[in-house]
């Protein structure tokens, strides 16, 4: 069973891409939402040659759920906002969390037509967009999982930007080049190649060595560092799991614990995976991450 692309029409007519892997007879679904730099295929259906173990869509669907991964506008194969067709300096951050939450909502509305229960999983900036959506719209969800939420982190935002080699948030988009990303990412060559190809072969690709990403996610990151995150955990009214890796320097422990402590729902869990970094789904303990999230979803439904 291969991963297939599906088109979702957003409320304003934009074309959203959603990757899916759906087992026969599934009555539940899970929708995954990516972070600030990577798109849905790179993060959740990573095309590593002869190795599906990096694909969360495969893991979720193999356990019986319909698995979907949304490209928020500006990412992957979804439409790019018009600001990304102009020079970066011509505009400001085009897709902040509240606007992206509309894309999440429209995708969920399409997916839920076919299922009795739908779970939602956000990663990094996906926690901002999913958290905003759940708080704002109070949807009928089976559960919410916030992976590496970057909630009120204790470090200075400028240090985070320096670590990514970026200069400014106050433009519409920025670029990532192969050499810089390869040095920053480290790790397995086959994994890097899969992630990289998923980026440059999408609408984000400029050429084989460069892709672009919109800055709205970075602006939301800055706001969270300044104590003004895009969402309020106390406004979330569905069972919620907060999960991070112990070596995650972006979603730090104090902020992640704050997120958990501010939840008011009856069913809420907090889990740390020893040795994991910001990308648990690509780490050595990825199967543990998948199993923990699946187990929470089983209990929550």
Buried (B, 14 or more C-beta within 10 A) or exposed (E): EEBEEBEBEBEEEBEBBBBBBBBEEBEBBBBBBBBBBBBBBBBBBBBBEEEBEBBBBBBBBBBBBBBBBBBBBBBBBBBBBEBBEEEBEEBBBBBBBBBBBBBBBBBBEBBBEEBEBBBBBBBBBBBBBBBBBBBBBEBEBBBBBBBBBBBBBEBEBEEBBEEBEBEEBBBBBBBBEBEEBBEEBEBBEBBBBBBBBBBBBBBBBEEEBBBBBBBBBBBBBBBBBEEEBBBEBEBBBBBBBBBBBEEBEBBBEEBBBBBBEBBEBEEBBBBBBEEBBBBBBBBEBBEBBBEBBBEBBBEBE
